[in-house]
């Protein structure tokens, strides 16, 4: 590195030392569904990002952390994936400032938006900036700013509800005139190319629809209907959408028939020539959340298109559904007390070890033997959903799984307690003191090295200010010191974490060890133990059961430190 003479070192130099300070900023942009891809008055995603980045360039105290982009998401609620990611980074301390083009991009719900701006962000210490509104929470302290933001929130809320009212009124008027169709026609129909707002029968697959209704009316089960359709190679609804160019994903070309698909077809009145609206109504301006409406609340337009099945056949099938529903409700009412005593300890925790699908908890009874006795098994969900075509049954008794999981817990507990006893014997020995000294020495060494490099880095600017270093040499040296500082800081953080882990093990404060103590006094498996310890259970075709426990990392820490104590030396890594 070239160095300059100190001849003029006493010459007065007017310098100001500025400590760089940045606020990590997250840019949040949003475009609603109704505006997406249309004339958006400058609110396009790209335009919002451009305006926000220009603002960052003009404010060097703000540094971009990431851009969070919700494209096609409405502002009337905050259930948006990118907004959730933004808030995760805010809570993690990665983002200290939220920047938006204008307040409406952040949200249009008056109450919830106000909750974030007036309570949540101030509590988390987050700076909020809305560019076109001229609002910055860092400088907004006067009464005018305090009044304007809630007022704009309210205006956005009113605007959103007004748009909701207009859209719903327009849709309902079009529906009543038969001038509105859902985005995708149901299986067996295609949108007419000659008549607007009309369905035409899809002759290629309509015969399958008729078969499904006729089979159901004849008493054929849903699983048997699926098997017949799969055996004859009947095109599925998903595959038909691909053939018609509606969907394009490769995975839909290889679908098979499932029971849920059969039920959806059998309950769809569209096949009688009737258009049905209002099955899942919602209304922002009326305060009605999305819900499943009762059949007598649906809006029906009869004879809207050619029917595939007769009204008589459709009604017969619906009567079968109703009769079965009444029969099942009666049966369930009679067996409620028995069923309430049946517990499934592994809800959302047990999977097929071969196909990865969730195992189904199957309950049933043999009325000929004892109607009050229910058997409980697990069966592969992939096998059931595929109509018995994929994977295999993997049937296993519920009690066998309970016994296998509890036995695995006992093995882990014995291992943990044995290691704990050996640790207690090592307490106070030379090996323990040596290990603690090595951990402490590592932390102290890195701390001193950080101080040295920071001191050199501070002296670097003085050399630059005095003319000893030119700008190129200064920037080169500064970059080298910054990189060295960051590397040492990371190593120090890791060393402190490992020292903390050591302290946790030596004071019996390891989460895995504490969890194993809970098993020690248990005589049987219960929901509390499963929730506390079990992450996942895998069942294989040969009825082999594997258990993946929680606290895997804590166990690895415990095992590592246990080996270090035995050797009296720190392991690398």
PyMOL commands that set and color helices and strands:
alter all, ss='L'
color gray80, all
select helices_A, chain A and resi 45-58+81-91+103-106+110-124+143-176+206-217+222-231+237-243+250-254+259-266+269-272+295-297+311-334+336-340+381-385+398-426+430-465+471-506+511-520+527-533+552-567
alter helices_A, ss='H'
color red, helices_A
select strands_A, chain A and resi 23-31+62-71+97-100+127-130+135-136+189-191+199-201+275-277+299-301+350-352+359-365+374-380+396-397+534-539+545-549
alter strands_A, ss='S'
color yellow, strands_A
deselect
rebuild
show_as cartoon
